[in-house]
Amino acid sequence: MSDADTLPRLRALLRYLRSSPRRLRFPSEDERIFQADYSQRYQLHIQVAGLLGLIALLLPIPGNYWLTPQLYLPTLRISVGSAVLLMLSLAYSTSEHARPRQQMLILINTVVAYATALLLAELQIAPLNDYYAIGSVLVIMGGFVVSRLLFSWGLLTAVALCAVLAMHLARIHADIETITIQSFVLCLALSFALPGTFLIERSLRMNHLQSRLLDLEQSDLRQAHLHLEILTATDGLTHIANRRCFDNALLQEWSRQTRSETPLSLLMLDVDHFKSYNDRLGHQMGDECLRQIAQKLASYAQRPGDLAARYGGEEFALILPDTAPEAALNIGENLRRGIQELAIPHPDQAYVSVSIGVATMIPMPGITSEQLVLRADEALYLAKSQGRDRVASYRFNEPAGGAPRPDHSPESR
């Protein structure tokens, strides 16, 4: 499903959640995404809740030894046994395989911790037994709230805790007072834990939707910004780089070649007798002619850093980094022949032809890219003055430790 379809659907779902306080379920695909995001995002919460439960089990062991030494061994066995189960659960929860089973792990850990608190309360004497019974409230709050238990699993956990309490009370043949107190404590804890779990899950789901909406909206903004950059860097007629893009690219390549001290070549291309072509055949034919030439020019910009651009009017440019003078001259000649082979009819000659000026420099500090453009333009002027439909090059001598000096005169082919 595209972002264009997803955004309105997510907005509608968010509005529905806000207007329906009891809803906690997404459509199937959105529910799958939420569950995957939840499992990844709140895995640490589950581990922290398990670690707190482990500490709560081990912390009273020294106190039991000091306060009730006669009950130390049975309480120690129960505490250590439960601690081992929690440690195994914690170790398993760190694996990727545990993510789909996180809620089940929370349920098991909560039931184990609650049953442990009841067993310790049963063994201890007053008033320690009351402290352990009340401590079961902290177990429930930790299992439900700290671990970010989902509401549906919270209901299952509540049922499991009630079953554990019922079995415990039946096993010890509890009197009415014990039954009343223990049931009241559990119901009181659940009366806070379950609504808290519901509100937390609802908040998590709302935040999840808002986060997805924000990501999609930011993605749309990035796409719009990228599209705008492409539009501002592309010539509307020929669909190759425009003059602004050419200027920026030339500066970047000039800086890069200055650091690497490698040659940078520039081809300037002008369509011969284009004004006559445009006047006699019309602007529509002239535009089509420019588009075909631009496509041919773009076919020579294949490497990273190469750039074919419309320089202005019927003038084009080709940036060729890491290209020696001879190679640039050969590319210019192949390009000239390639445009001839397009066989675009011209009213004043057989076919449309081009004149090309080539210049190559090794950029150095203190020299600007404008000098390369100037020399390529001079070579282009030479090609046109010598009869058009040809390639001319402007070369430099590059003495060590000095600025580039031009040869005696440009060369042409």
N, C-alpha and C positions, 0 to 999 in steps of 0.2 A: 504494500500500500504506500502511495507517495505521501510526501510531507504535506502537499496541498490538501489531500483527503484526511490525513491524520490530525492536522491542527484543528479544523472545525469540530471533529468528533471528540477530541480531548477537551475542547472548551465546553462542548455540550455536556460531556460526562462530569466535568468539574461543577458546572451549574446544577446538574442533577444531584450530585452529592451534597452540595450546599443546601439545596431545597428539600432533601430527603434525609433527615438526621439518622435514620435507622439503617441506611444502606451501607454495606461493607464489602460488596462484591463487584468486581469489574467484569465486563465481557471477557470471553475466554482468552483471546490474544493479549489483551491488556492485563488480565490477571496473571498470565504466565510471565509477562515482563515484570510486573510488580513483585511476584514471588522471587524471581531471579535476582532482582535488585535488592529486595529485602534480605535474602540469604547472604548476599555478599556484603551489604552495608552493615548489618547488625550481628555478624558472626562474632565480633569482639565483645558485644554486650553479653552474648550467651556465655562466652568464656569467662568474662568478669563475674557474672552471676554464679557460675559453677565454682570459681575460685573463692568467692566470698562464702559460699556454702561449705567449701572444704575447710576454710579457716574457722568458720563457726563450729564445725565438728571437732576440730583438733584443739581449739583454744581452751575448752573447759577441762581437758584431761588433767592438767596439773592441779586445778582446783578440786576435782573429784578425789584425787589422791590425798589432798590435804584435808578436805572436809569430811569425806566418807571413805576412809581407807578400806573398810570392810566390804565396800561395794566397788572397789576400784577395778578389779579384774573383769567382772561381767560388763561394767560400763565401758571399759577399755576395748573389749572385744567388739561390742556393738559400734563404737565410734570408729575404730580402725577399719572394721569391715565396710561400713558405709563410706569411709574416706577412700578406700581402695576402689570402690565402685565409681565414686565421683572422679577420682584421678583417671581411671580408664576412660570415662566419658569425656573428660577434658582433653585427653590425648587424642581420642577419636574425633572430637569436634574441630580440631585444627586441620583435618584432611579435607580435600575437595569432595570426597565421597560423602562426607557428613552433611553437606549443605542441604540436600533435599530432605534430610531427616532431622533438621534442627529442632523443629517443634516437638517431635517425638522424644528427642533427647531432653528437652526442657521438662516435658511431662514426667519422664522417668526419674530425672534428678530431683524434681520437686516431690514426687511421691516417696522416693527413698529418703530424702531429708526429713519429710514430715513423719514418716513411719519411725525413723530413728529418734526424733524428738519425743514421740509417744512412748517408745520403748524405754528411753532414758528416764522419762517422767514416771513410768510404771515402777522402775527399779529403785529410784531415789526416794529418800525420806523427805518429809515436810521440813522446811518450805521449799527445798530444791525441786521437788517434783512439780510444784506450781510454776517455778521459773521456767522449767523445760516446757511445760504445757503452753505457757504464754509465749515462749520462744518460737513455737510453731507458727505464730502469727508472722514473725519476721521471715520464716522460711517461705510462707505463702506469698508475702509481698515481694520478696526477692525473686521467687520463681515466676511470678506473674508480671511484675512491673519492670524490675531491673533488666531481665532477660528479653524484654520486648515480646512477650508471648502474644500471639494473635488470638482474637476473641473466641473464635470457634474452637481452637485448641484449649483456651482457657476454660470453656464449658466442659470439655472432656476431662481436663485436669481436675476441675471442681468435683465432677462425678467420681473420679478415681479417689480423691481425698476423702470424700464422704464414705466411700466403700471401705477404705483403709480404717477410718475412725470407727465405723460400725463393727468391723471384724475385731478391732482392738478392744472395744468395749465389751463385745460378746465373749472374747477370750478371757478377759480378766473378771468377768461377771460383775461389772461395775454397778454400783448402787445408783439410785436416782439422782443423787447430788452430783456424782462424778459425770454421769451421762449429761446432765443439764449443763454443767460448766464446760465440759469439752465440746459439746455441740454448740453452745453459745459462742465459744471462742472461735470455732471454725466458721460458723455463720457470720460472725462479725468480721473476720478476716476476709471472707469471700465477698461480703457486701461492699467492701472497699476495693478489693483486688479486681473483681469482674468489671465494674463500671470503669475503673482506671484502665484496664486492658482494652475495653471498648473505645474509650476516648483516645488512648494512645494509638491504637490501630487506625482509627479514623483520621487522626492527625497525620500519621505516616502515609496513608493513602492520598490525602490532600496534598501533602508535600511532594509525594512522588509525581502526581499529575502536574503540579505547578513546575517541578523541576524539568519534566519532559517537555512541557509547553515552552519553558524558557530556553531549553536546548534547541528545540525546533525553530523558535523565533530567532534565536541567535544564528542558527544555521541559515535561515532565510536571509537575514541581514548580511551574513558573509557572502552568500551567493549573489545577492543584489549588488554588494560592493564589488565583488569580483566581476560581475557582468558590466558594471559601470566602468571599472578599470579597463576591461577589454574594449568597451565602446570608445572610451577616451583615447585608447592606444591604437585603434584600428581605423583605417581609412574607409569611409562609408561606401565609396564607389568600388574600389578594387579589393577590399577585404584583406589587405596586407597592412603592415604597420604604417602609421602616419608619421608626419614630420616630428611631432612631439615625442613619440616613441623612439624614433631614430636618434634624436638628440640625446635622450637619456641613455639609450643603449650604447651609443658611441662613447659617451663619457665613462660608462662603466667598463667597457672593453679597453678604453685608453688607460684607465687606472690599473686594470688587471695586467695588461701587457707591459705597463711601466714596471710593475713588480717582477714580472717574469722575464723582462727584457727580450721579448719575442716580437716578430714583425706583425703589424696590423695593416691589412689592405682594405682599400675602399674603392668601389666601382660606382661611378656616376653615369647614368644612362639617360639619354634624351631621344625622344621619338622624332625622326627626321620629317620635316615639312608637315608637322601635325596640324598647324593652323589651317593650312590649305585643305588637309583631309577633313577637318572639322567643318570648315565653311562650305565645302562642296557636297559632303555626304551627310551632314547634319550631326547634331550633338549626340543623338542616340547611337549612331554608328561609331562616333568618336569614343563614347563611353565604353562600348563593347570592345573596341580596339585596345583601350587602356587596360581593361579587365584581362584580356588574353595575354597581353605583355606582362602584366603583374603575376599571373599564374605561372608563366614561363620563368620569370625572375625568381619567384618563390621556390621553384624546384631546385634552385642552386643553393638554397639556404637549408642545408640538411644537418649540420653539426651544431652542437651547443655553442651559443655565441654568435652564430651566423644570423644575419637579419636582412630580410628584403623589405624595403619601405618605399612608399610614394613620397618623394621629396617635395613635390609641388607641381601642379599642372600636369605636363607630360614628361616630367623628369622623375627618375627613380634612382634608388641607391641600394647598394649591397655591401654590408659589412662582413669582412672575412678575417677573423682573428687567426693568429698562427699560420699565416699564409705568406709565403715568400713572393717577391716581385714576379718571377717567371711563372709561378703557379697562378697568381692573380691575373696575369696577362693572358694565360691560356684559358682560364675560366671566362674572361671577358670575350675572347674570340669565340669560344663555344657558345656563349650566350647570344652573341650577335648572330651567329649562324642559326641557332635554334629559333630565334625570332623570325629570321628570314624564312625558315622552313614552315612557319605558321601559315605562310602564303596569304596574308591579309591584303586584299587588293587595295591599291592606292591610285587615285585618279591622275597623279602627276608622274608616277613611276610604276614599275611592274607590281611591286609589293612594298608593304610597310617595312622600313628599315630603321635601325637605331645607330646612334653614335655613342661610344663608351669611352670614358676617361678613367684610367687606373692610377692609383697612387699607393705606395707602400712606405711605411715608416716603422722604425723601432722607437716607440715612445720613451722619452727620457724626461727627467725633472726639468722644469723651466720651459718645456714646449707644450703647447696646448693642442687639443684635437682639431681646433679650427684650422690649423696649418695643414693638416691632412685633407680636410674638406676643400681648402683653397687649392691645394695642389691637384686634387682629383678634378676640381672644376676647371683648372687651367688645362689639364690633359683633355678633358671633354671639349673645351673650346678649340684646342688644337685639332682634335678629330673632326669637328664640324668645319673648321676653316680649311682643312685639307680635302674636303669633298664629301663628308658624311659617310655613313655606312662603313665605319671602321673603328678600330680600337687604338687609342693612344695612351701611353703610360708616362708618368712623371716619376723619375727615380732620384734617390739621394745617395751621395757618398756620406759615410758615417765615420769620420776620423776619430781615433781614440781620444777621449777627454775633451772633445769639442762638439759644437752644435752641428746638426746635419747640414750639408751643403748640396745644392742641386748639381746634377751633371750639367754639361754644357748646354744641352737642350733636351726637351722631351722626345721620346721615341714613339713611333706609331706603326701600326700594322694595317 
